[in-house]
Amino acid sequence: MTLTLTDVTGGYGNLPVLKHLSFTVPDGQIVGLIGLNGAGKSTTIKHIIGLLTPTGGSIAIDDTTLAQDADAYRRAIAYVPETPVLYPELTLREHLELTMMAYDLEQAAAWPRADAMLAKFRLANKLDWFPAKFSKGMKQKVMIVAAFMAEAKLTIIDEPFTGLDPLAVHDLLDLVAARKAAGGAVLMSTHILATAEQHADAFVLLKDGQVRASGSKAALQQAFGMPGASLDDLYMAMTKEASNG
């Protein structure tokens, strides 16, 4: 198992958002993190990447926690945030060089990977551009190239399709499939349920900071008592539970 959350409780200060959260993202699998707005998806991701500290439970990557070995833990994670975060004073080339330094990558091996993705996302002639010249979609592509260049054990992508054109969405899904094929673990938070249903191996459905159901689509169907239901049907059922609860 790559990522394991065990009985995780946490939130912001004294405001608990996550309540006894437990799930895994195994090697070689794509897991979709699904939930209503406010269900705790972003808070969960912030706890995994170390921006927030759980008040209870544990988070481990290959049995290593952030407290045990912060460098190893952080280098095991590549992250594509919902909103791109770039340094205005650095060019695209310098962003990628900074990523290589952060992950201790050999440039001779990392640049060919980066160049292939830059060509795929039509950024190959933009290496000397500064972020001020990039559209939101182009900024998101820079984040994607930097993250996937790292070839980390765990790749986390938060609402990755925001601002991307349909061709870029297709190209990103190709990268996700390649990480899975290489044995990497992928946690993908998205509201695009049809895409999640088509590409994810398993799902974690969050409701009010708790896991309502997790596992394969068949496992979710069983948990909701809805054999043959689509992911959209299951999501709507959870929405009705939330409104009735």
C-alpha positions as CSV (number, residue, x, y, z in Angstrom):
1,M,0.0,0.0,0.0
2,T,1.3,3.4,-0.9
3,L,-1.0,5.9,0.9
4,T,-2.8,4.8,4.1
5,L,-5.1,7.1,6.2
6,T,-6.0,5.5,9.5
7,D,-8.7,7.0,11.7
8,V,-7.7,10.6,10.7
9,T,-9.4,13.4,12.5
10,G,-8.5,17.0,11.7
11,G,-9.5,20.4,10.4
12,Y,-8.6,24.1,11.0
13,G,-7.7,25.0,14.6
14,N,-10.6,23.9,16.8
15,L,-12.9,23.4,13.9
16,P,-13.1,19.6,13.1
17,V,-13.7,18.8,9.5
18,L,-12.5,15.2,9.1
19,K,-13.9,12.6,11.4
20,H,-12.1,9.3,11.7
21,L,-11.2,9.0,8.1
22,S,-9.7,5.8,6.8
23,F,-8.9,4.7,3.3
24,T,-6.0,3.6,1.1
25,V,-4.6,4.5,-2.3
26,P,-2.6,1.4,-3.4
27,D,0.2,1.2,-5.8
28,G,-0.9,0.9,-9.4
29,Q,-4.4,2.3,-8.8
30,I,-6.3,5.4,-9.6
31,V,-8.7,6.4,-6.7
32,G,-11.3,9.0,-7.2
33,L,-12.0,11.3,-4.2
34,I,-15.7,12.3,-4.6
35,G,-17.9,14.5,-2.4
36,L,-20.2,17.5,-2.1
37,N,-18.7,20.9,-1.7
38,G,-17.7,21.1,1.9
39,A,-17.5,17.4,2.4
40,G,-13.8,17.6,3.2
41,K,-12.0,16.7,0.0
42,S,-9.6,19.7,0.0
43,T,-9.1,19.4,3.7
44,T,-8.2,15.7,3.3
45,I,-5.6,16.6,0.6
46,K,-4.1,19.3,2.8
47,H,-3.6,16.8,5.6
48,I,-2.0,14.3,3.2
49,I,0.5,16.8,1.7
50,G,1.3,18.2,5.2
51,L,-0.3,21.6,5.1
52,L,-2.5,20.6,8.0
53,T,-1.6,18.3,10.9
54,P,-4.2,15.7,12.0
55,T,-5.4,15.9,15.6
56,G,-5.9,12.2,15.6
57,G,-5.0,9.1,13.5
58,S,-2.1,8.7,11.1
59,I,-1.2,9.2,7.4
60,A,1.6,7.2,5.9
61,I,3.2,6.6,2.5
62,D,4.8,3.1,2.5
63,D,4.7,3.1,6.3
64,T,6.6,6.4,6.5
65,T,4.9,9.4,8.1
66,L,5.7,13.1,7.8
67,A,7.0,13.1,11.4
68,Q,9.3,10.1,10.9
69,D,11.0,11.4,7.7
70,A,9.8,14.6,6.3
71,D,12.1,14.7,3.3
72,A,11.3,11.1,2.2
73,Y,7.5,11.7,2.8
74,R,7.4,14.9,0.7
75,R,9.5,13.5,-2.1
76,A,7.0,10.6,-2.4
77,I,4.2,13.0,-3.3
78,A,3.6,15.0,-6.5
79,Y,0.7,17.5,-6.3
80,V,-1.3,19.3,-8.9
81,P,-3.5,21.9,-7.0
82,E,-6.8,23.1,-8.2
83,T,-5.4,26.7,-8.6
84,P,-2.0,26.9,-10.2
85,V,0.7,28.3,-8.0
86,L,3.7,29.7,-9.9
87,Y,6.5,32.2,-9.0
88,P,6.1,35.3,-11.1
89,E,9.8,36.0,-11.3
90,L,10.7,32.5,-12.6
91,T,10.4,31.3,-16.2
92,L,8.9,28.0,-17.2
93,R,12.4,26.5,-17.5
94,E,13.3,27.8,-14.0
95,H,10.1,26.3,-12.5
96,L,11.1,22.9,-13.9
97,E,14.7,23.2,-12.8
98,L,13.4,24.1,-9.3
99,T,11.3,21.0,-9.3
100,M,14.2,18.9,-10.3
101,M,16.2,20.3,-7.4
102,A,13.3,19.8,-4.9
103,Y,13.0,16.1,-5.9
104,D,16.7,15.6,-6.3
105,L,16.2,14.5,-9.9
106,E,19.1,14.0,-12.3
107,Q,18.6,16.6,-15.0
108,A,19.9,14.3,-17.7
109,A,17.0,11.9,-17.0
110,A,14.4,14.5,-16.0
111,W,14.7,16.8,-19.0
112,P,13.7,14.2,-21.6
113,R,10.6,13.4,-19.6
114,A,9.8,17.1,-19.3
115,D,10.4,17.8,-22.9
116,A,8.0,15.1,-24.0
117,M,5.3,16.5,-21.8
118,L,6.0,20.1,-22.9
119,A,5.6,19.0,-26.5
120,K,2.4,17.1,-25.6
121,F,0.9,20.2,-23.9
122,R,2.2,22.6,-26.7
123,L,4.6,24.4,-24.3
124,A,7.9,23.5,-25.8
125,N,8.5,27.0,-27.3
126,K,7.5,28.7,-24.0
127,L,10.5,27.7,-21.8
128,D,11.6,31.3,-21.4
129,W,8.2,32.7,-20.7
130,F,7.2,34.1,-17.4
131,P,3.8,33.2,-15.8
132,A,2.4,36.6,-16.5
133,K,2.1,35.6,-20.2
134,F,0.4,32.3,-19.4
135,S,-3.4,31.7,-19.5
136,K,-4.9,29.8,-16.6
137,G,-4.9,26.7,-18.7
138,M,-1.3,27.1,-19.6
139,K,-0.4,27.6,-15.9
140,Q,-2.2,24.4,-15.0
141,K,-0.3,22.6,-17.7
142,V,3.0,23.8,-16.1
143,M,1.9,22.4,-12.8
144,I,1.0,19.1,-14.5
145,V,4.4,18.8,-16.2
146,A,6.3,19.6,-13.0
147,A,4.3,17.0,-11.0
148,F,4.5,14.2,-13.5
149,M,8.1,14.8,-14.2
150,A,8.9,13.9,-10.6
151,E,7.5,10.3,-11.1
152,A,6.6,10.3,-7.4
153,K,5.1,7.2,-5.7
154,L,1.9,9.1,-5.1
155,T,0.4,11.7,-7.4
156,I,-2.4,13.9,-6.1
157,I,-4.5,15.9,-8.5
158,D,-7.2,18.2,-7.2
159,E,-9.9,19.2,-9.7
160,P,-7.3,18.9,-12.4
161,F,-9.6,19.6,-15.4
162,T,-10.3,23.2,-14.4
163,G,-9.3,25.5,-17.2
164,L,-8.1,22.7,-19.5
165,D,-9.3,22.4,-23.1
166,P,-10.6,19.0,-24.2
167,L,-7.3,18.0,-25.9
168,A,-5.3,18.8,-22.7
169,V,-7.8,16.8,-20.6
170,H,-7.1,13.8,-22.9
171,D,-3.4,14.3,-22.6
172,L,-3.6,14.6,-18.8
173,L,-5.6,11.4,-18.6
174,D,-2.9,9.7,-20.7
175,L,-0.3,10.8,-18.1
176,V,-2.5,9.5,-15.3
177,A,-2.8,6.1,-17.0
178,A,1.0,6.0,-17.6
179,R,1.6,6.6,-13.9
180,K,-0.7,3.8,-13.0
181,A,0.9,1.5,-15.5
182,A,4.3,2.3,-14.0
183,G,3.0,1.2,-10.6
184,G,2.3,4.7,-9.2
185,A,-0.6,5.5,-7.0
186,V,-3.0,8.4,-8.1
187,L,-5.5,10.2,-5.9
188,M,-7.8,12.3,-8.0
189,S,-10.4,14.7,-6.6
190,T,-12.9,15.7,-9.2
191,H,-16.5,16.7,-9.8
192,I,-16.4,15.3,-13.4
193,L,-18.1,12.0,-12.4
194,A,-18.2,10.5,-15.9
195,T,-14.4,10.9,-16.2
196,A,-13.8,9.5,-12.7
197,E,-16.1,6.5,-13.4
198,Q,-14.3,5.8,-16.7
199,H,-10.7,6.0,-15.4
200,A,-10.7,5.3,-11.6
201,D,-10.2,1.8,-10.2
202,A,-11.8,2.7,-6.9
203,F,-13.6,5.6,-5.2
204,V,-13.8,7.3,-1.8
205,L,-17.1,9.0,-1.3
206,L,-16.9,11.7,1.4
207,K,-19.9,13.0,3.3
208,D,-19.6,15.5,6.1
209,G,-15.9,14.7,6.7
210,Q,-16.5,11.0,6.9
211,V,-16.2,8.1,4.4
212,R,-19.7,7.2,3.3
213,A,-18.5,4.4,1.1
214,S,-15.3,3.3,-0.6
215,G,-14.0,0.7,-3.0
216,S,-14.9,-0.3,-6.5
217,K,-18.1,0.8,-8.2
218,A,-19.6,-2.6,-7.3
219,A,-18.7,-2.0,-3.7
220,L,-20.3,1.4,-3.8
221,Q,-23.5,0.0,-5.4
222,Q,-23.6,-2.6,-2.6
223,A,-23.1,0.1,0.1
224,F,-26.0,2.1,-1.2
225,G,-28.2,-0.8,-2.1
226,M,-28.3,0.3,-5.7
227,P,-27.1,-2.6,-8.0
228,G,-26.3,-1.4,-11.5
229,A,-26.2,2.3,-10.5
230,S,-23.8,4.7,-12.2
231,L,-21.4,6.9,-10.2
232,D,-23.7,9.8,-10.9
233,D,-26.7,7.9,-9.5
234,L,-24.7,7.1,-6.3
235,Y,-23.5,10.7,-6.0
236,M,-27.1,11.9,-6.2
237,A,-28.2,9.3,-3.6
238,M,-25.5,10.7,-1.3
239,T,-26.7,14.2,-2.0
240,K,-30.2,13.3,-0.9
241,E,-28.9,11.7,2.2
242,A,-27.0,14.9,3.0
243,S,-30.1,17.1,2.5
244,N,-32.3,14.7,4.5
245,G,-29.7,14.4,7.3
